[in-house]
Amino acid sequence: MPSNPGTTPGLLLSLLSVVFVLLFAISLKFKNNMEVKQVTNYFYRDLIIFVYVLTLFNGLAQLTVLFKMNGGYDYNFVHNVILVNENGHVFLRSSLFTQSIYLIAASIICFYTKYFYKKDWNKYIFIGTSLFLIYGFYEWFYYLLFGTTGDFLSNRVFALDINGNPRLGSMSQRTDAFGIDTLRMKSLTGEPSAFALTVLPLWIFAIHLRKPLFHIPMLIALILSTSSTAFLGILIYFMYRVLRYHLRDRYCQILIYFSAILAILNYKRIASVLEFLLFNKIDSHSGIQRSSSMFKHLEYFSHMPFFNKLFGVGFGYVRSTDFFSTLLVNCGIIGFIIFSIFFLYPMFKLKKSYFNDGLKISLLIIYVSLMISVPEFSYLTTWLFLGISYNQLAREKKSPLLHNLNLAKFQSSKVM
């Protein structure tokens, strides 16, 4: 369950939330609450605008394909790019619709959170995080004890490849970077890098809500993933803390003292681990594949007709190992700019506070991770924190709608 390849319970619940909001708005309990009605209207307004813009871009891109407004250019997808689905024609491929549905489902999480988030949600966020981590640690210890994967939940088949073979939705990967044969932490995600993309914002969120019982296990899990995405995110976060709070910051001091003691006691082991993480992974098959895939798609983009460079060929056509070149080919330069503005706007507009600092650096790390290594655009934690950021931004602007909503039935308050 569900039977449709590639779907997840989270995406299905996201789509169902559109109906839930409608039922919520017309329920007898709130039928006389004008503030709730207005917020509901804004939720649907944002969603409609998002769908309209996505449809407009896809339509403009498909017009180029349909009427061959390409100056004689041969798209030749099969031999020059990594397609989401190898089967189908150039015009109106099935992946255009399936991937767009995933994107719309993810955006619903953002808009729902933007207008209805309150601090009471946090306990449910961390309950879900706990279950996610428990399954990850279960897998890790199971492999340590029995030498085989104990994964029994994330073995779904997403699709069939060009040869008709199933593509598994999750891959168990092992490593011996720490001197023993262990499983790379991935939990319910498809691979360790996707696990890192999911956990990094949750880890930072727990730190900035001052919840050590959550952020310490999450840090351990990120390290056990041995993912370059995880270590890059951790590095960016601590660099941000040093720049923002200077070396007087408690977390930076603990990191420096811990690293110094660890290096003194076992510097040879630390050197070998750093060599594996920083150099060997770059020269590994995965690292070479990522870089070659990016350059392959960038080269394809450079030869695309001018109109397609602006609007792409259609969302969901190609999928590189990075979201940067994926966006350029699928949505063009304008699509890439709009996505970047939509994603990074809260970073520059949120006021300075400890809680907001966590949101800002979370968005930055997610954005960097997406662009260079993990093109998983539909992971719901990404859109959850984007929605929380816009929710916090609306509170700071003293939106009368959110202000009245907080004073009414919801009894919500500012997070910090």
Phi, psi and omega in degrees: 000140343288163188279337182288122183303136175093343180278156177227158177304323180297316179293322179294318178295326177298314178296322179292336181295336177298317177289322181299316179298321179296313179296323178298319184290328185261003180295153182296330184297326186242013187294337180260006180266099185293329181296316179296319178299318181293317178298319177299319178298320179292325176300310180292326178298312180297319181295317180296318178298317180299313180296322180296314180296316179298316179295320179299313181295317178297321179295316179296320179294319182289332176298321177299317180291317184295314184263009176052046177275058188233012179063029180083008182289134179265111183298318172044054185303316192303323188262350188240346180220168176265110183276146174296320178223122184289340182269139176127165180273173178291320182273128177053057175294153181297327181294337176300321183277316183295314180292325177295323177295318177300317180295318179295318178300319179293320180294329178300320177301317180298310184289323177298315179293322181304321186256342186237358180295141171213165189294340177296340177297332190303322182295326178285326175299317183281334172295314176298320178298319180297315178298321179298315180289320180301317179293322178296315179291326175301312179301315184297312181290326178299315179293322180297324183275321189246352177074016178214161183285141176255016183294123179232009183241325190253037180258031179291157175260122182279314184194180176253141178280186186296338179266003179085008179274146183288143173258113182289145182279355181210139182237125176272123182238139180251165178207156174234030183296334183256020175091350178229156180281109183230166176269138175285129184298129177219339181053231185269006178273178184281331183199167183303323180294323176292324175299316179297316179300325180286317189277328185306309179294327177294321178298313180293321178301316179294322178298316185277356167258006177056059179236080183297332180294344177256314188285336177290310175300326179293321177296318177298317180297319178298319179294319181291342176288340184047033180271135176297329176297318179296313182290326176295316179297317178297317179297314179299319181297314182288329173297319178297319180296320179296316180291324185277317186245355179066183187285358175283349182293134184298316182296320178294321179295316179298318179297316181296313180296316181297316181295320180295315180295317181296320181293322180291318184286328185210062186292330180293317179294319179298318180297320180291322178294315179297322178296319179295315186285322188264331186244310182297325181290330177292321180272000181287171179300319180297315181295317179295320180296319181296312183292319180293324178295318179298312181295325179298316181285326177294322177295319177299317180297322182296335180262359180290152176300158185303316182298319178288330175297331179281316189242357179079191180254351181133133183295136178090007179284308184242160179215101176277182176275003174225153182276341181297302180290331176298314180295318182299316181288317184285317189240354177076183183295317182294319178297318178297318180295315181297316178299315182296317179296314180301323185276321189263349182306313180299331180300324184266344185256336180293141179288167181280119172200164183296318178295315180295326177302321178295319178295317182298310184289331176297314179297320180297315182293319177298315182298313180296316180298317178300312189292327188251342187213333186230097184277035182273080186290338187262009177293127194287336177297327177303311184280335174298312182284334173293320177293319177298322180296316178291327176297314179294323178296320179294322178296319181294329177279002178056049176302123181299331181293309180292325180296312179293324179298321180292326182278350182267228190293334190279332179053045179267162180217169178298142191295321182264000000 
